[in-house]
């Protein structure tokens, strides 16, 4: 692990099982088998990160209601925030990539950096337990928690940021029904996000109905509570 010692020092964790860190840095393009890549560690790290950040937020904002905590959580664990943490650790030179991905600048891509951040958190969790992983999160995300003042966003923007933070495609909107005369239309539109069930909204214009559909989705998934940040 001597070649990874500088990275361990910046992360603040010396691995007992060095294979975990190597796997956490291995993109699927560099593997003969998908199971040898960081994908499983990323899955685990995403959940560990969410719990650790939720715990920090709960302590940092004792007067905040669930809706505010949920917005702050979504802002802090989104891909860009994880990529920033990975850049702070200086992981790019250590990421193992296939030739094509390396030539396309994969080590600088926010998606890959964000994945590696989560996979390293998952690796620390397996190597030393939740307390060690939570300490890594506190050291790496603590300042962001203190500085974060997420503005209330309109529902469509909030939904798009939430989806992007989870690696999902940009939400789309489907017109389910249009009734009424031309001068007074009434739209029923559904918000579509990944494999989630559609959420419907109504309005006198497509924009209003789309906003209502986005808000319905956010409320249903407990990301937003009715009336919070909606416009």
Secondary structure, 3 states (H helix, E strand, C coil): CHHHHHHHHHHCCCCCCHHHHHHHCECHHHCCCHHHCCHHHHHHHHHHHHHHHHHHHHHHCCCCCHHHHHHHHHHHCCHHHHHHHHHHHCCHHHCECCHHHHHCCHHHCHHHHHHHHHHHHHHHHHHHCHHHHHHHHHHHHHHHHHHCCCCCCCHHHHHHHHHHHCCCCCCEEEEEEEECCHHHCEEEEEEECCCCCCEEEEECCHHHHHHHHHHHHHHHCCCCCCCCCCC
